[in-house]
Amino acid sequence: MSKESGYWWLDVRADNVSEANYLGQNCKPGAVGETGELVQFVSDRSFWERFDEERVYDRDTYRTAALRNLGDQPAWLRWTVTGGHDGVTIGVGDGTVDLPAQKTLDAGYVIDTDPLWPSITDTTGTNLQAELPAAYWDEPLPARGMHRGNSVPLVIRPTNPRENFRVEVAYTPRTEQAW
């Protein structure tokens, strides 16, 4: 917990736990005092994570869409596009992709841009990668500090957005800074 940055966590496992020598510390039953143990943790990761950040933009707010990365590592966004439109362009900076209008009115797009496990499905879970082979994002949300702490504009350009048009953008802030 950091007063400035809120809650962050790191997946760890216990590596070594020292044995406490209760008898060598002259502890008597019922006596008030304290004893200490040394616990060493290890992790397979080098960064801390924070709760997911999420923003929702609709037909009235998509023109001013922007996000500020709260971590010091680039963030790969997860997009959910729902509601009526005749196609939409989404992305960060020059790294945009054009998505066609959905074939069914009640479906939308669910996109994870992480290059380690990218995916594009509709809201029912049907994989759309074969239908959209060019849908590949190569620009993450820049790390904090790259834009002097300011928000980074997002590209959301729908064609004929209906009243129910909505884009949810989410990411997990990651940082290597210790506090």
C-alpha positions as CSV (number, residue, x, y, z in Angstrom):
1,M,0.0,0.0,0.0
2,S,1.3,3.4,-0.9
3,K,-0.3,6.7,0.1
4,E,0.5,8.2,-3.3
5,S,-0.3,5.2,-5.5
6,G,-2.8,3.1,-3.7
7,Y,-2.8,-0.7,-3.6
8,W,-0.3,-2.7,-5.7
9,W,0.5,-6.4,-5.5
10,L,3.1,-9.0,-6.6
11,D,2.5,-12.7,-6.8
12,V,5.1,-14.3,-4.5
13,R,5.9,-17.6,-2.8
14,A,7.7,-18.3,0.4
15,D,11.3,-19.4,-0.2
16,N,12.8,-19.5,3.3
17,V,11.4,-19.1,6.8
18,S,13.7,-18.9,9.7
19,E,13.1,-20.9,12.9
20,A,12.3,-18.8,15.9
21,N,14.2,-19.8,19.0
22,Y,11.5,-19.1,21.6
23,L,13.5,-20.8,24.4
24,G,16.7,-18.7,23.7
25,Q,14.7,-15.5,24.0
26,N,13.7,-16.3,27.7
27,C,10.0,-16.3,26.9
28,K,7.9,-17.4,29.8
29,P,4.3,-18.6,29.5
30,G,2.0,-15.6,29.8
31,A,4.8,-13.1,29.4
32,V,4.2,-10.1,27.2
33,G,6.7,-9.5,24.5
34,E,7.5,-10.1,20.9
35,T,9.6,-12.4,18.9
36,G,10.7,-12.2,15.3
37,E,11.1,-14.5,12.3
38,L,12.7,-13.9,9.0
39,V,10.6,-14.8,5.9
40,Q,12.0,-14.5,2.4
41,F,9.7,-14.4,-0.6
42,V,10.5,-14.9,-4.3
43,S,8.6,-14.1,-7.4
44,D,8.8,-15.1,-11.1
45,R,7.8,-11.5,-12.1
46,S,9.7,-8.3,-11.7
47,F,6.7,-5.9,-11.6
48,W,3.9,-5.0,-9.3
49,E,0.3,-4.9,-10.5
50,R,-2.6,-2.7,-9.6
51,F,-6.4,-3.2,-9.9
52,D,-7.6,-3.0,-13.5
53,E,-8.4,0.5,-14.8
54,E,-11.5,0.8,-16.9
55,R,-13.1,3.6,-18.8
56,V,-16.3,3.6,-20.8
57,Y,-17.0,5.9,-23.7
58,D,-20.3,6.2,-25.5
59,R,-21.7,8.1,-28.5
60,D,-21.3,11.4,-26.7
61,T,-17.9,11.0,-25.2
62,Y,-15.8,8.9,-27.6
63,R,-14.3,12.0,-29.3
64,T,-12.5,13.0,-26.1
65,A,-11.3,9.4,-25.2
66,A,-8.0,9.4,-23.4
67,L,-6.2,7.2,-20.8
68,R,-3.4,7.9,-18.4
69,N,-1.2,4.9,-17.7
70,L,-0.8,4.6,-14.0
71,G,2.2,2.2,-14.3
72,D,5.7,2.6,-15.5
73,Q,5.3,-0.3,-18.0
74,P,3.5,0.0,-21.4
75,A,0.0,-1.3,-21.2
76,W,-1.8,-3.5,-23.7
77,L,-5.5,-2.5,-23.8
78,R,-8.6,-4.7,-23.7
79,W,-11.4,-3.3,-25.8
80,T,-15.1,-4.2,-25.7
81,V,-17.2,-2.5,-28.5
82,T,-20.9,-2.9,-28.3
83,G,-24.0,-1.2,-29.7
84,G,-24.9,-0.2,-33.3
85,H,-22.4,1.2,-35.8
86,D,-21.4,0.8,-39.4
87,G,-17.8,0.1,-38.6
88,V,-15.3,1.5,-36.1
89,T,-11.6,2.3,-35.9
90,I,-9.9,1.8,-32.6
91,G,-6.3,2.0,-31.3
92,V,-3.6,4.2,-29.8
93,G,-1.7,6.7,-31.9
94,D,-1.0,5.3,-35.3
95,G,-1.6,1.7,-34.3
96,T,-5.3,1.5,-35.3
97,V,-7.5,-1.2,-36.7
98,D,-10.7,-0.9,-38.7
99,L,-13.5,-3.2,-37.5
100,P,-16.5,-3.8,-39.7
101,A,-20.1,-3.5,-38.5
102,Q,-21.2,-6.6,-36.6
103,K,-23.3,-9.0,-38.5
104,T,-25.8,-9.4,-35.7
105,L,-27.3,-6.5,-33.8
106,D,-26.8,-8.0,-30.3
107,A,-23.1,-8.9,-30.7
108,G,-20.0,-6.8,-30.3
109,Y,-16.3,-7.1,-30.3
110,V,-14.0,-8.2,-27.4
111,I,-10.4,-7.5,-28.1
112,D,-7.2,-8.2,-26.2
113,T,-4.2,-6.5,-27.8
114,D,-1.5,-8.1,-25.7
115,P,1.0,-9.6,-28.2
116,L,1.7,-12.6,-25.9
117,W,-1.9,-13.8,-26.3
118,P,-3.9,-11.5,-28.7
119,S,-7.5,-12.3,-29.3
120,I,-10.5,-10.9,-31.1
121,T,-13.9,-12.5,-30.4
122,D,-17.5,-11.3,-30.4
123,T,-19.4,-10.9,-27.2
124,T,-20.8,-14.5,-27.4
125,G,-17.2,-15.9,-27.4
126,T,-17.0,-16.7,-31.1
127,N,-13.4,-16.4,-32.4
128,L,-13.2,-13.7,-35.2
129,Q,-9.5,-13.8,-35.8
130,A,-9.9,-15.8,-39.1
131,E,-12.4,-13.2,-40.4
132,L,-10.2,-10.3,-39.4
133,P,-6.6,-11.5,-40.1
134,A,-5.3,-7.9,-40.3
135,A,-6.6,-7.0,-36.9
136,Y,-3.2,-6.6,-35.1
137,W,-2.3,-3.8,-32.7
138,D,1.4,-2.8,-32.4
139,E,1.1,0.2,-30.1
140,P,0.4,-0.2,-26.4
141,L,-0.6,2.6,-24.1
142,P,2.7,4.3,-23.3
143,A,4.2,4.1,-19.8
144,R,3.7,6.8,-17.3
145,G,6.3,9.5,-17.9
146,M,6.3,9.1,-21.7
147,H,3.7,11.9,-21.9
148,R,4.8,13.8,-18.8
149,G,2.1,12.2,-16.7
150,N,-0.7,13.4,-19.1
151,S,-3.4,11.3,-20.6
152,V,-2.8,9.7,-24.0
153,P,-5.6,10.2,-26.6
154,L,-7.3,7.0,-27.8
155,V,-8.5,6.6,-31.3
156,I,-12.2,5.7,-31.4
157,R,-13.8,6.6,-34.7
158,P,-17.2,5.0,-35.3
159,T,-19.2,5.3,-38.5
160,N,-22.8,6.2,-37.8
161,P,-22.8,5.3,-34.1
162,R,-26.3,4.5,-32.7
163,E,-27.6,5.6,-29.3
164,N,-26.5,2.4,-27.7
165,F,-22.9,2.6,-29.0
166,R,-20.4,1.9,-26.2
167,V,-16.6,1.2,-26.0
168,E,-15.1,-0.1,-22.8
169,V,-11.3,0.2,-22.5
170,A,-9.4,-1.6,-19.7
171,Y,-5.8,-2.4,-18.8
172,T,-3.8,-3.6,-15.8
173,P,-1.2,-1.0,-14.5
174,R,2.2,-2.5,-14.0
175,T,5.3,-1.0,-12.4
176,E,8.8,-1.9,-11.4
177,Q,9.2,1.0,-9.0
178,A,9.7,0.2,-5.4
179,W,8.2,2.4,-2.7
